[in-house]
């Protein structure tokens, strides 16, 4: 208990925790934390063509809707649901 015995080999290394889902979240966080989104919004705002502004708005709405659907699917596919006691 105090280190007087030989430790058993452990399988819980850093690579055990780095799942593909975590890699995806880390990459998305790195991309999302850069200032390219405000720069793109400023460039679209300066555009004189209203069709480009409308397309950007539609693309934003579609991507947020896709993110909402993916979140709902992910939440419903897991065995643990934090809203299990919502009805009670």
Steps between C-alpha positions, in 0.01 A plus 500: 500500500788735564713382212661205675384252237569460133244683292287304260536597136234746402317517170365848558746713310431829328432321171223297661305821563560657157204350317402601145209698643738698721732567206205634303402731785858621548537579129161673487594704809832604347331607177216673683732696727677673213378838371406378153126510573490877577726568202269303270194678643663839441587406143146383428361816663705714262370314197270705284318202359191419709498145370834429673365632830185289462709191421716554807190533718353181356830318550517616862145385567560164334820436695338590832205273419738216415684556829170488690395176329842344564477595868152350531610179328808475721294556813238244407753236390680483834397273782522779757244772446505796741131558436392154612318637804344794320154343508506446878 
